[in-house]
Amino acid sequence: MATDIVAQLADSLAKTGVEDGELSYKGQGRKLDDAQSVEEMVKEIQDVEGLQALRLEGNTIGVEAAQAIAKALENKGELKRCYWSDMFTGRLRSEIPAALNSLGDALMLAGARLTVLDLSDNAFGPDGVRGIEKLLKSNSCYTLQELRLNNCGMGVGGGKILAASLTYCHKKSSTVGTPLSLKVFVAGRNRLENDGATALAQAFQLMGSLEEVHMPQNGINHQGVTALASAMQHNPGLRVLNLNDNTFTERGAIAMAQTLKHLRSIQVINFGDCLVRPAGAKAIAESVSEGLPILKELNLSYGEITEEAALAVAQAVKNKDQLEKLDLNGNCLGEDGCKAVKDAMESVNQGGLLGSLSDDEGEPDDEDDDDDDDDDDDDDDEEDEEDVDEEEVEEEEDEEEEEEEEESCSNKLSTPTSAPRPPEVASFLSFPSPDKLLKLGAKRALLVQEQVDVTDATKTAEAFLKIASVYKEENNDVKNAVLDTIDTLLNKAFTNPSFQGYSFVSSLLVLLGLIKSEDKIKPVLVVPGHLHALEHVVRQDYFPKENVAVLEAFMSR
């Protein structure tokens, strides 16, 4: 029964269909090697009148298959949105540029005017950026509003190619009176480092139209952060700035704080795990206090912030009427400092907006860090990273191993007087990845369980989907880690007398986009891992049969 229900769920979420000009093959896990394997798909594309969006994510497409699909797109001039993430799993890196070139050429030949291009989770490296370079420079991208290249392994070289392409596109589009006005840019986990970030910053400054920038976990130090800060000043409409898990140090944090004074529209600031340190946090607090009238979220977690600086931040947000969350977890407040911050927030009726402080590292050592030494360490890291970048172009597996080594080295260099940081469960839940889950070690399931409030059905559902999102059927280590973690989390939840099972299922359906919420919750991007995890979960003894029935009722619709 459970398998039948999940099969219905899969059909509901991943079924090919056309709605509002969108043709979707999302999450179907098709292995498309040649023209014959895509005959049906090609016919369906050809038959759709006024095709505006094409979803290919969650399949794997070879060169010949891509060429056949491209042929079908040559007369689809109304195509605007290309959702093409995670569509080269298991392919040789050398295949990807050719496939992307074919698809890009077809879009240009059709005269398409794109607004969304999503190629996230395609580990194509710098060569893959070459595969979309011509498209990005063409008039098909003059109208581009969203560019999503998350987790593509671009490296420094790819970042520079991308920056040059965007700059060229802006200049050419400006000559015909329609300058490129990119609004959303996403490029997390790409190891752009300082040079890649600096090159992109120049393009961002030129455009001046950005509303969301997401560049977490890119190995960017204070030089690159400072360049980005300067560029953001020229983007006054910026609403979301996410640079989580880069290394600001005080120099970068102070530069970014100066920029925040110019951003009246900013709503979400995520500088978590960025090592902003006390002076950086105080500078950011000053900017928050002086402006940012519609700030909703501020994340300064894992930044080696002390009690005094944290209190300055708490004081700075006291008059922010739209504030929804302040995250200061994983800093160096100490027991008394945590209490002082909580008291400060509660004194202005904002206690409920303060995130957990459960991972606080305690008061710092008496010896002060030498800022100059830290900055020198940053410079040394950059030289090491540049050497690594040349190697990553040649081997994807080497790239992943070197990234782990570099992150480990960077943590040791940049926090010389701190005690070893506990496993960063919060970092995984904020930006899930298979590597982060595996790095949590053998006790990952218990660590995640401790981090999630299993008395809250919605938070449990959110955590379930985040964990499931990194599921990899072809990687037994990741697969087993995901299922073990999910079992531990949900077993504890459903055995808790206060846990509301129906609320969990309801939240799950809302987050999957199967039912609407009055709170206007944005559904997650559904990936195959969600379906595999659900198939596993509904078979377990801990999952109540009455909840399976609820799922079945919605799936049968």
Helices and strands as residue ranges (DSSP letters): H 2-14, E 17-19, E 22-24, E 31-32, G 36-38, H 39-47, E 53-55, E 60-61, H 63-73, E 81-83, H 95-110, E 116-118, H 125-137, G 139-141, E 146-148, H 155-175, E 184-186, H 193-207, E 212-214, H 222-232, E 240-242, H 249-260, E 268-270, H 277-290, E 297-299, H 307-316, E 325-327, H 334-347, G 351-353, H 371-392, H 396-414, H 425-430, H 434-439, H 444-451, H 457-468, H 476-494, H 501-511, H 528-537, H 545-555
